[in-house]
């Protein structure tokens, strides 16, 4: 194996798993738009993205496992690092995204064996998420050199992954035929939801405290701040699923939970939209005044934007309110624009690196 390939694996950045989240989010938003506006031409795009995402995840997961096997000490060192530790939960989040893609898109798009893939990937993702969520918070707590300036949006990835695990698990509950298994899965997902919400609230206050009263975020990690709006969108997506799944076993509570969902969802979506507006203004400031260098972290612009679009579109489908559908479409257009820019920057970065390597070899 060439030295440059060994170095790439040894230094593999888990932030690349954000690409899977981004493409998966676009696929989910595309299908929701077809449900609201009957835009059948988007279905092929969603199918292509789902299959592309599936193979992209397999490739990235293989790299991650090779590194974990042959460079385990380096992985543990990263998990103890207060700045980059949180990004490791992007791996289980990406695995869960594949499960969600197939469970949500399988039936209307006739994807082969979608239930089996959804279940297998959810199990794998939930196990890794539980381990990495616990280790990340544990190492952050025992780190004696910890200070407020280490905080960044990457700290929010573990609770985001927990909330994604909840969405993936609740989708599975709805099609599992075994009542005992479905019931157990439901309560497991309440556990992930509770852990995700609690940790998000704890860390969100800490990050805003840093931004207001300590040093501003470094330009390199600024894109990670966009993760701030994801939990609100994911909670909004969890609520109708909880109402439907819980209603299968406790039918008396279904209407109560559905009513809570109808009340809280617009609030959560509103918070997500407002944060998106604020983050766009902050991005303009950072790019204009401070200059944000390109890196894999730019993929943090994609899934957070997709999550707000998905939450709005999903509520539009749930309540048949076109107002939320139109909002979701506007954000979807912004999402596609951001995706084109980030993909172009990513391809340009790889091309530049390859040219530099070729020049080095010739010298």
FENFENMO-V283143 format. One record per residue. N is the residue number from 1. RES is the residue in one letter. NEAR is the number of other ideal C-beta (glycine too) atoms within 10 Angstrom. Layout:
n=N res=RES near=NEAR
n=N res=RES near=NEAR
This chain:
n=1 res=X near=6
n=2 res=X near=7
n=3 res=X near=7
n=4 res=X near=12
n=5 res=X near=9
n=6 res=X near=12
n=7 res=X near=10
n=8 res=X near=13
n=9 res=X near=15
n=10 res=X near=12
n=11 res=X near=11
n=12 res=X near=19
n=13 res=X near=16
n=14 res=X near=26
n=15 res=X near=21
n=16 res=X near=20
n=17 res=X near=28
n=18 res=X near=28
n=19 res=X near=22
n=20 res=X near=28
n=21 res=X near=28
n=22 res=X near=27
n=23 res=X near=26
n=24 res=X near=32
n=25 res=X near=29
n=26 res=X near=24
n=27 res=X near=28
n=28 res=X near=25
n=29 res=X near=27
n=30 res=X near=27
n=31 res=X near=24
n=32 res=X near=26
n=33 res=X near=22
n=34 res=X near=17
n=35 res=X near=14
n=36 res=X near=19
n=37 res=X near=16
n=38 res=X near=8
n=39 res=X near=14
n=40 res=X near=8
n=41 res=X near=8
n=42 res=X near=19
n=43 res=X near=16
n=44 res=X near=11
n=45 res=X near=15
n=46 res=X near=24
n=47 res=X near=17
n=48 res=X near=13
n=49 res=X near=22
n=50 res=X near=25
n=51 res=X near=14
n=52 res=X near=14
n=53 res=X near=24
n=54 res=X near=17
n=55 res=X near=9
n=56 res=X near=19
n=57 res=X near=23
n=58 res=X near=10
n=59 res=X near=11
n=60 res=X near=20
n=61 res=X near=19
n=62 res=X near=11
n=63 res=X near=15
n=64 res=X near=21
n=65 res=X near=11
n=66 res=X near=13
n=67 res=X near=19
n=68 res=X near=14
n=69 res=X near=9
n=70 res=X near=13
n=71 res=X near=17
n=72 res=X near=10
n=73 res=X near=8
n=74 res=X near=14
n=75 res=X near=17
n=76 res=X near=13
n=77 res=X near=12
n=78 res=X near=20
n=79 res=X near=17
n=80 res=X near=16
n=81 res=X near=16
n=82 res=X near=18
n=83 res=X near=17
n=84 res=X near=17
n=85 res=X near=26
n=86 res=X near=30
n=87 res=X near=29
n=88 res=X near=26
n=89 res=X near=28
n=90 res=X near=30
n=91 res=X near=25
n=92 res=X near=27
n=93 res=X near=30
n=94 res=X near=30
n=95 res=X near=28
n=96 res=X near=31
n=97 res=X near=29
n=98 res=X near=26
n=99 res=X near=28
n=100 res=X near=26
n=101 res=X near=31
n=102 res=X near=28
n=103 res=X near=25
n=104 res=X near=24
n=105 res=X near=23
n=106 res=X near=20
n=107 res=X near=12
n=108 res=X near=12
n=109 res=X near=18
n=110 res=X near=9
n=111 res=X near=20
n=112 res=X near=9
n=113 res=X near=10
n=114 res=X near=20
n=115 res=X near=17
n=116 res=X near=11
n=117 res=X near=19
n=118 res=X near=26
n=119 res=X near=20
n=120 res=X near=15
n=121 res=X near=25
n=122 res=X near=26
n=123 res=X near=15
n=124 res=X near=16
n=125 res=X near=25
n=126 res=X near=25
n=127 res=X near=13
n=128 res=X near=21
n=129 res=X near=26
n=130 res=X near=18
n=131 res=X near=12
n=132 res=X near=23
n=133 res=X near=24
n=134 res=X near=12
n=135 res=X near=17
n=136 res=X near=23
n=137 res=X near=19
n=138 res=X near=13
n=139 res=X near=17
n=140 res=X near=20
n=141 res=X near=8
n=142 res=X near=9
n=143 res=X near=14
n=144 res=X near=4
n=145 res=X near=6
n=146 res=X near=13
n=147 res=X near=10
n=148 res=X near=12
n=149 res=X near=14
n=150 res=X near=15
n=151 res=X near=25
n=152 res=X near=24
n=153 res=X near=25
n=154 res=X near=26
n=155 res=X near=27
n=156 res=X near=26
n=157 res=X near=31
n=158 res=X near=29
n=159 res=X near=28
n=160 res=X near=27
n=161 res=X near=34
n=162 res=X near=30
n=163 res=X near=27
n=164 res=X near=32
n=165 res=X near=31
n=166 res=X near=28
n=167 res=X near=24
n=168 res=X near=31
n=169 res=X near=29
n=170 res=X near=26
n=171 res=X near=22
n=172 res=X near=23
n=173 res=X near=23
n=174 res=X near=14
n=175 res=X near=14
n=176 res=X near=16
n=177 res=X near=7
n=178 res=X near=9
n=179 res=X near=10
n=180 res=X near=8
n=181 res=X near=13
n=182 res=X near=17
n=183 res=X near=15
n=184 res=X near=13
n=185 res=X near=20
n=186 res=X near=21
n=187 res=X near=11
n=188 res=X near=16
n=189 res=X near=27
n=190 res=X near=16
n=191 res=X near=14
n=192 res=X near=26
n=193 res=X near=23
n=194 res=X near=12
n=195 res=X near=21
n=196 res=X near=25
n=197 res=X near=18
n=198 res=X near=12
n=199 res=X near=21
n=200 res=X near=24
n=201 res=X near=12
n=202 res=X near=12
n=203 res=X near=22
n=204 res=X near=17
n=205 res=X near=10
n=206 res=X near=13
n=207 res=X near=20
n=208 res=X near=12
n=209 res=X near=12
n=210 res=X near=18
n=211 res=X near=15
n=212 res=X near=8
n=213 res=X near=8
n=214 res=X near=11
n=215 res=X near=10
n=216 res=X near=14
n=217 res=X near=20
n=218 res=X near=13
n=219 res=X near=14
n=220 res=X near=14
n=221 res=X near=19
n=222 res=X near=24
n=223 res=X near=29
n=224 res=X near=26
n=225 res=X near=23
n=226 res=X near=26
n=227 res=X near=26
n=228 res=X near=24
n=229 res=X near=24
n=230 res=X near=30
n=231 res=X near=26
n=232 res=X near=23
n=233 res=X near=30
n=234 res=X near=26
n=235 res=X near=22
n=236 res=X near=27
n=237 res=X near=23
n=238 res=X near=24
n=239 res=X near=21
n=240 res=X near=21
n=241 res=X near=22
n=242 res=X near=22
n=243 res=X near=21
n=244 res=X near=17
n=245 res=X near=25
n=246 res=X near=21
n=247 res=X near=16
n=248 res=X near=14
n=249 res=X near=14
n=250 res=X near=12
n=251 res=X near=9
n=252 res=X near=7
n=253 res=X near=14
n=254 res=X near=17
n=255 res=X near=11
n=256 res=X near=13
n=257 res=X near=19
n=258 res=X near=18
n=259 res=X near=11
n=260 res=X near=15
n=261 res=X near=21
n=262 res=X near=15
n=263 res=X near=10
n=264 res=X near=13
n=265 res=X near=22
n=266 res=X near=16
n=267 res=X near=11
n=268 res=X near=22
n=269 res=X near=24
n=270 res=X near=14
n=271 res=X near=18
n=272 res=X near=27
n=273 res=X near=20
n=274 res=X near=12
n=275 res=X near=20
n=276 res=X near=21
n=277 res=X near=11
n=278 res=X near=13
n=279 res=X near=21
n=280 res=X near=13
n=281 res=X near=10
n=282 res=X near=17
n=283 res=X near=16
n=284 res=X near=10
n=285 res=X near=12
n=286 res=X near=18
n=287 res=X near=12
n=288 res=X near=9
n=289 res=X near=8
n=290 res=X near=12
n=291 res=X near=8
n=292 res=X near=17
n=293 res=X near=9
n=294 res=X near=14
n=295 res=X near=16
n=296 res=X near=18
n=297 res=X near=22
n=298 res=X near=22
n=299 res=X near=25
n=300 res=X near=28
n=301 res=X near=22
n=302 res=X near=26
n=303 res=X near=29
n=304 res=X near=31
n=305 res=X near=30
n=306 res=X near=29
n=307 res=X near=31
n=308 res=X near=29
n=309 res=X near=30
n=310 res=X near=29
n=311 res=X near=29
n=312 res=X near=30
n=313 res=X near=28
n=314 res=X near=26
n=315 res=X near=27
n=316 res=X near=24
n=317 res=X near=17
n=318 res=X near=17
n=319 res=X near=16
n=320 res=X near=10
n=321 res=X near=15
n=322 res=X near=12
n=323 res=X near=12
n=324 res=X near=22
n=325 res=X near=22
n=326 res=X near=15
n=327 res=X near=21
n=328 res=X near=27
n=329 res=X near=21
n=330 res=X near=13
n=331 res=X near=23
n=332 res=X near=24
n=333 res=X near=11
n=334 res=X near=17
n=335 res=X near=25
n=336 res=X near=17
n=337 res=X near=11
n=338 res=X near=19
n=339 res=X near=19
n=340 res=X near=10
n=341 res=X near=13
n=342 res=X near=21
n=343 res=X near=16
n=344 res=X near=10
n=345 res=X near=14
n=346 res=X near=17
n=347 res=X near=10
n=348 res=X near=11
n=349 res=X near=14
n=350 res=X near=10
n=351 res=X near=10
n=352 res=X near=11
n=353 res=X near=11
n=354 res=X near=11
n=355 res=X near=10
n=356 res=X near=10
n=357 res=X near=11
n=358 res=X near=10
n=359 res=X near=9
n=360 res=X near=9
n=361 res=X near=8
n=362 res=X near=6
n=363 res=X near=5
